[in-house]
């Protein structure tokens, strides 16, 4: 045996090295992916001639452990969401989380998942598959022949055969459902971190309520009273929580647009927006309205230095009437238009990251002059509830030919 042959150390001459711990950055999700992959590899080995009677033990063990990991990942995100909601699991249930018993983990999830219907709906699709694994309380049935009393696990349980075909089909179905569930709770964890919710209403619920409400100017009419009662009944909330939802809607840049309100972000002057629209049209020419983005963008071959400098001067001249503050806001809207998962509640942070602080003016102008960037800015404005800014840009294009009008209408809808 060589002196330096510890497999849990780094060896420069080794061909394959796994990065783990502080060097790997792996979490339970990554470990789960490893167990999922191993199941697929081992079942393929059996299908290609490996001995099924011995392979079944690591196959089922890894299947079961990937299920356990999936459930514990869901619970981990439920705990985060409960913290955001200023709530918590009971001390007894927090201790139970460390069990290997799938039935117990199932009970914990079902006890705490009802605060958001989206979690419940996705988990309820997974739930029927879990019963197959309730029998293995400690996760050791497929690790050892016998239990701690010397009794053979599978004989005691009356299991004498296992169908690879059924096992594989149901496992793949279940993991697909778990994947959807896990990505959903990951997203919801970010959503709840925004703080836009009430005791019984999620951010999505509040947005849907905003869409159900009449315009703010009609809240004194009988129509409002009728809709109010419908909403209270649908979401099983009282008048106090309904009022809380209304306050959130009226003070939310995105949601308030559904009731005919607008909360301005920044103070972009009308003339600056019109200058920006003209800037985009001048810098793109015919390419702005073509169905395909010009292949010339980004391709500098065959373009002489003089042409580049001429375009740079034109860029600076056409943008003289646009302030740095406005450029920063346009960059922020561009970010919202290109990143659908961004929440409006983080607009200050998005402005800080994407605004003028991190770029030279000339670089910002290059980023927002192209057709695709203009489209993303419009989409971002719409997402952020900036109807006035959108209408100004729309009106500027309406002064041009029918082709430009059609272009802007398409982007606005």
Residue, then its C-alpha position, 0 to 999 in steps of 0.5 A: x500500500x502506498x503511503x499517500x493513497x487516502x481516497x478522500x484527499x486530492x491527488x494531482x495525478x488522478x484522472x477523475x476527482x469529485x469536488x465535495x464539501x467546501x470545494x464542491x458547493x453541493x446541496x441536497x438538491x445536487x445529492x438528490x440528482x446523484x441518487x436519481x442518476x444512479x437509479x437510471x444507470x443501475x436499471x439500465x445495467x439490469x436491462x443490459x444483463x446485470x444480475x437483477x436479484x443482487x442489483x435490486x438492493x442498491x436500486x430500491x435503496x437509491x430510489x427510496x433515498x432520492x424520495x426521502x431527499x425530495x421530501x426533505x427539500x420540500x420541507x426545507x423550503x416550507x420552513x423558509x416560507x414559514x419564517x417569511x410568514x412569521x410562523x413556524x413548525x411545532x418543536x415536535x415536528x421540527x425534531x421529526x424532520x430528521x427521520x427516515x420514515x417516509x410516512x412521517x415526512x408525508x404527514x409533516x408536509x400535509x400538516x403544513x402545506x395548506x397555506x398556499x394552494x399551489x403547493x397543495x395541488x402539486x404535492x397531492x399528485x405526488x402523495x399516492x406514490x409514497x404509500x409504496x415505501x411506507x413499509x421501510x420505516x428506517x430506510x434499512x430494509x434494502x441495506x441489510x439482510x436482517x434487522x437488529x433482532x436478526x429477522x430477515x427484512x423482506x421475509x418478515x414483510x412478505x416481499x418475495x418478488x419486485x417488478x423492475x418494470x413497475x418500479x421504473x415506471x412509477x419512480x420516473x412518474x414520481x420524480x417528474x412530479x417531485x421535480x415540478x414540486x421542488x421548482x415550485x417551492x423554490x420559486x414560492x420561497x422567493x415570492x414569499x420573501x417579497x413580503x407581499x401576502x396576508x395571513x391567508x392570501x399569497x401574492x398570486x391570490x392578491x394579484x388575482x383579487x386585483x383583477x377581479x375588482x372594479x376600477x378604483x373610481x367605482x369602489x363606491x358603487x354597488x358593483x364593488x360590494x357585490x365583488x367584495x362578497x364574492x372575493x371573501x367567499x372564494x378565499x374564505x377571508x373576513x373583512x379585515x383581511x380583505x381590507x389588507x389586500x386592498x391596501x396592498x393592491x393600491x400601493x403595489x406598482x404592478x397590481x394597482x394597474x388592474x384597478x386603473x391606478x398607476x404608481x410612477x417609478x422615477x420621474x422620466x420627462x415626456x420629452x426624454x421618452x420621445x427622444x429615446x423613441x427617436x434615438x431607437x428609430x434613428x439607430x436602427x433604421x429599417x431594421x427596427x421594423x423587420x421581422x428578423x433582427x439584423x445579423x449585422x449587430x455584433x458582427x464587426x467584420x468589414x466595418x472600418x474604424x471610421x464607420x464605428x466612430x461615426x456611429x458613436x458620434x451619432x449615438x451621443x448626439x441623438x441622446x443628448x436630451x436623455x439624462x443619466x437618471x433616465x438611462x438608468x431607469x431604462x436599463x432597469x426596465x430592460x432588466x425586468x423585460x428580459x428576466x420574467x422572474x424578477x419581482x417589482x418589490x425589488x426595483x431599487x435593487x434591480x436599479x442599483x445593479x443594472x443602472x448607470x452606476x456600473x456602466x459608462x454612458x456610451x455603453x448604456x446607449x449601446x445596450x438600449x438602442x437595439x430593437x430587442x432591447x427596446x422591446x424588453x424595455x417596453x415589456x419591463x415598463x408594462x410589467x412594472x405598471x408604467x402605463x404612462x411611459x408606455x403610452x408616450x412611447x406608443x404615441x411617438x410611434x403613432x406619428x410614423x407610418x403604419x408599419x411602425x404603428x403595427x410594430x409598437x402595437x404588437x409589443x404593447x399587447 
